[in-house]
Amino acid sequence: MTSEQADRAVLFYESRSFNYDDSWHDHFTQRFAAEISIQPGQHVLDLACGTGLLTFLEADAVGSSGHAIGVDVTPGMLRVAEFKKRKEPEKYAKVDFYQGDILKLQDIEALKGKQFDVITVSSALVLFPDPASAIEHWTEYLKPGGTFAVDSTHPRNLIPGMVLERVARRLDLQVPYNREWSQNESSLKGVLESAGLNVDKVITVENQSGYGKRQYEVGQWDDFFVENVIVKDVARTFANNDIRRKAQGLYKEEWERLAVNGQVEEIDSVFLGVARKPADGSRYVASSSSKETVFEGGCRCGGVRYTSTQQPSHVTFCYCRACSSISGSGYLPFFHVDDDALNFTHTSTMKTLVLSKFADRFFCTGCGAPIGMKYHFEEGVTALVLGSLDLDTFKGTIPKVEQHIFLREKAPWVTVPDDGAKRLETFAFAGQMGIE
Ligand SMILES: C[S@@+](CC[C@H](N)C(=O)[O-])C[C@H]1O[C@@H](n2cnc3c(N)ncnc32)[C@H](O)[C@@H]1O
């Protein structure tokens, strides 16, 4: 039995298999391979290998004394890989491809009892709902001291797809990717470290598919909606007319939210990380440095977890109607962390909802806990719910409450503490947001 994620991936990739190699992936896998040092004689495992673009490069590097194995779940992709192998049987005698779900490597007979010098995952990590758990599973097959290499997308890369992902989350629909966590180099570093790996480097690879940066007109949302939601909807996620109508409105809204001066910018970059399993086979624990994790947090059931390398700041109690009803009480207490310092390490049950025009809110669908929100008017900062912070992990003191906001919407049964904090009828950005 394959995972739901794998079933969706097959739907997504089967129809692309026959012309997958006529894309930028060929060039990108060469750049990926150049960042890892593979030695003759080594044993390499290329997961989500697709048509084997990277696997064949790895086979070249390990030579006849080594071995390269590619695993993928999509039959069409593997047929192309096998075809290429058959064309050069002698050269590729030491390459093997296996079909299987890489979230369940234990089910693949050929991998039983094996450990590899190098494991790679190219252009696939953002297909998995919980990247850290997936990496942890994959690296069970990595030798102590072995190398793991993976990439994840820049938040502005492949913008139409990212907008679609946000729309799907708002409609509670499944799409075959999960990119929201991959914000910068430190997000990928954090995910690798949470999987117990020691990170050698994380770099930004620019010009992944060759265009660098490009601008779209804000009015172009409609073209991308048709392309992504109607033409490319292989899993028929949006096939129902009612869902499609709702998706159309949300697609426009999410697209417009990304626009600056009427233009939406797309950046053709990815983050590429190379990490190692500690030589004694143990889990790597990040050492103390200026980037030390100062607290962890998450929801009640563990489906959402995060780490922060920055102390909490700007403690704010919000009494708006949305916070009141979400909390089930009269208010929600928040604190701020810069996005650079925050890493969502487990996101399998995380859902984003827009409940007011000011912010996207994150929740855990497993236990219902509110996690935090991102304001539309303030980039680079996330507000986390104070109750999501694990005090057991916290090295520091929670700052004093700075402000009580949206007091004009406060429920009558709530008493605001007399703590000397600022009291605002709305909030500091009210003018900017056009609030009276
Ligand atoms: C964008 S392609 C990348 C292929 C290749 N690594 C490359 O760089 O050209 C993503 C691949 O991930 C595979 N994939 C997705 N989920 C998978 C899963 N659970 N198990 C195995 N393969 C999976 C898909 O079948 C597809 O071939």
The ligand as an ORCA input file, in Angstrom:
! r2SCAN-3c Opt
* xyz 0 1
  C      10.030     16.755     -9.931
  S      10.301     15.034    -10.002
  C      12.021     14.942     -9.609
  C      12.713     13.785    -10.286
  C      14.217     13.759    -10.146
  N      14.649     13.674     -8.778
  C      14.832     14.950    -10.841
  O      15.461     15.775    -10.151
  O      14.701     15.067    -12.061
  C       9.553     14.442     -8.536
  C       9.510     12.932     -8.465
  O       9.113     12.549     -7.131
  C       8.452     11.308     -7.256
  N       7.748     11.029     -6.003
  C       6.871     11.833     -5.363
  N       6.421     11.233     -4.253
  C       7.031     10.029     -4.171
  C       6.962      8.962     -3.241
  N       6.203      8.997     -2.158
  N       7.730      7.876     -3.472
  C       8.530      7.822     -4.566
  N       8.610      8.808     -5.475
  C       7.877      9.902     -5.292
  C       7.552     11.540     -8.456
  O       7.096     10.333     -8.971
  C       8.493     12.289     -9.404
  O       9.149     11.403    -10.256
*
